[in-house]
Amino acid sequence: MSNYTGPKIRISRKLGFSVTPKAGKYLDRKQNPPGQHGANKRRAKTSDYGKQLLEKQKLRLQYNIHERQMRRYMDKATRTLGNTGELLVQLLESRLDAVVFRAGLARSIYAARQYVTHGHLLVNGKPVNIPSYHVRVNDVVSVREKSKKMQCFQEAIRTSAPPPYLEVSKSNLTVKYLYAPTRDEVPVVCEVPLVIEYYSR
């Protein structure tokens, strides 16, 4: 399955959380499932597999990644010593597009991916245009000098509220990745243990 490119509001209503700020505003008003009969539709009792699948989809969509990428991260987390769920989230959070989004340099993960691929970001002063680039502890991500005055960055950073594992300079549009976060520190909407169960079947 490829990255999701369909209507963000529709997928937000289906999964029950907003994947973009615009979808969030709409979801506040209309919380029913999508479709003509969404308001009257009774949600069927979900099987264990169905719950695991839903949580996996939620996690994948929040990072806007392919299924094969998700499996790759899962395999790596499984092979590494430690809590698999925590390691999986740490791997996802260390993606360049995730760091850009969490730091508040972009208003959605979709925008963050676009800014990276369009060459607006630097890592330790060098241009990187790969959204999945692995940001390491103490790496500094910054907006390219020529791009700093762009309205999208100025508007996004104004309302930024970065998590504790990121040190952000709003004036310089830079972010330092301080440490690999714990699951509790990552503002992701997902029951990660169910994702682990899905891939462990």
Secondary structure as UniProt FT lines:
FT   HELIX           8..15
FT   HELIX           21..29
FT   TURN            36..40
FT   HELIX           48..63
FT   HELIX           67..79
FT   HELIX           84..93
FT   HELIX           96..103
FT   HELIX           109..117
FT   TURN            118..119
FT   STRAND          121..123
FT   TURN            124..125
FT   STRAND          126..127
FT   TURN            131..132
FT   TURN            137..138
FT   STRAND          140..143
FT   HELIX           145..147
FT   TURN            148..149
FT   HELIX           151..158
FT   TURN            164..165
FT   STRAND          166..169
FT   TURN            170..173
FT   STRAND          174..177
FT   HELIX           183..185
FT   HELIX           192..199
//
